Each structure stands twice: as C-alpha cells, then as structure tokens.
C-alpha cells in the first residue's frame, strides 16, 4: 500500500540561487540557427535566474563529448548537468552501442562528482515521424534520471519552430527551455 502512494519520479536537490547549470551538448545546445541570446541555455538562464553555461559544440559526436565533459565538470563545478547529446551520432548513423556507452560514461562522470543529471532525449526517424531514440529511455530508467523525452521530437517535427531542416529557431529554443524549466520545477530543483 505504501509503495502505491510513493512518488517514483526521480527528484533533484533544490538549486541554490547562485547555482551554476552546465548545458552540455552539440548544435542544439549551442543554439545553431538563431542568435546565441536565443539558445535554449540562454532562455533557461532567464527562466531559472541561474547561471547556465552553454557548452554546446556544433557537429560534435558523443565520443568527443565523452572526452570533453570531465574537464568542464572540473572547471565549472556545476550544481546540475543538462545532458542533450547524440544527435550527430544518430544523423550519421554511427554505432548505437557506442552512443549508449558514451552517454553512460558522461552520466557516470557527473555522478562521480555528485552532480545531478537531467537527460534530454534526442530524436531519430521512426515509423510515424520523429521519436526519441529508445536508448535514452533505457539510460534514464537505469540511472533513475530526471528525463525530458518529448520536447526535441515535438520541436523537430514542427516546421514553424525550425530555422533549417535540423535546427530550431528562437521560438523552438524557447519551447525547449520551457520544457527543461518545467522538468526542473516538477523534480524539485526549482520552486
């Protein structure tokens, strides 16, 4: 009976007012397709009132990201990592097992430093349009992560929210930031 009443959703510790959030990813994090002031990390900083470091590198694949992340975690010592990576692996049809392994290593690098992780699912073409690649669902479940699986497929499927065939426009990035912000509120990181 008690198990039925408990909240199985992962929770995050409350973010202090001076917390630093590290937004780590590729061109979708960098904000390609719009001005940097309209990237999702910039929008997230406005919504949260926290410093959000934009650590997105366009064109980066997960193997390179796996090597790059630990240095950024040491440099910035963020209170939270928002991990949105793997799109270039999926677009280039690179090995999915390697992508899973690289994402797993990134999550563990943050966990080793006691940095909570929010995972953002990255889409790939599915039977009925774009859907988040299943490996993100698996990683979120296995690591009990706070997880946002729906926003990128929704934005990527709406031409009104895109600046080109891959990248969102300012409104698309605003939608992404609002979804991440809502996840932070729902998980207890923000009031």
Secondary structure, 3 states (H helix, E strand, C coil): CHHHHCCCCCCCCCCCCCCEEEEEECHHHHCCCCCHHHCHHHHHHHHHCCEEEEEECCCCCHHHHHHHHHHHHHHHCCCEEEEECCHHHHHCCCCHHHHHHHHHHHHHHHHHCCCEEEEECCEEEECCEEEECHHHHHHHHHCCCEEECCHHHHHHCCHHHECCCCCECHHHHHHHHHHHHHHHHHCCCCC
